[in-house]
Structures are given as C-alpha cells and as structure tokens.
C-alpha cells in the first residue's frame, strides 16, 4: 500500500489512497487538488524528496466544504473584581478524499 506525506494549507499530513482527511478550510470553488509528495512509502521502499519527490503526484477531491469542528469555550476571569467573559469558537474545515498516489 502506498502512503505519502503531502502539504495542504501549510500543514503536513501522512495519507494513503481512499482516505478522507479533514484540512483547514480551502477556497470556495475548489473541486480537485493536485498535491506534491514530500515523502513516498511503497512497501519497504521509501523515497524522500528534495523538497518534493519528482514524478509523484497525489490527486484529491473535495468531498464537503465548511464542516464545523469541535466547539472551544474560552473564559477570561479577573479575580476579586467579579468580572468574567465567556466566548466560543468553532473552526471550519474542508473534508477531502485522496483518490490516487501516482
């Protein structure tokens, strides 16, 4: 089974064929991605790129856009002042599926 390390949105991910991956929100209208591989693992053979592996391309398609992540609650508290504020944040992600590693 082939695996590859790719960069999406400034972050590196170890991916295999037919895997789904949750990455930072991609620009709207993006349907297919062609990613360069930094490292390729094919059975016992490992190829490291400088900076990318030549001749290897990873194809991916966007399955779903604007998937909501886990909600994070942030509390700011000031002791002895009876003062606190509570805010929340929910990150948006894109869901992509790796089609092939060639």
Secondary structure, 3 states (H helix, E strand, C coil): CEEEEEEECCEEEEEECCCEEEEECCCCCCCEEEEEEEEEEECCEEEECCCCCCCCEEEEEEEEEEEEEEEEEEEEEECCCCEEEEEEEEEEEEEEEEEEEC
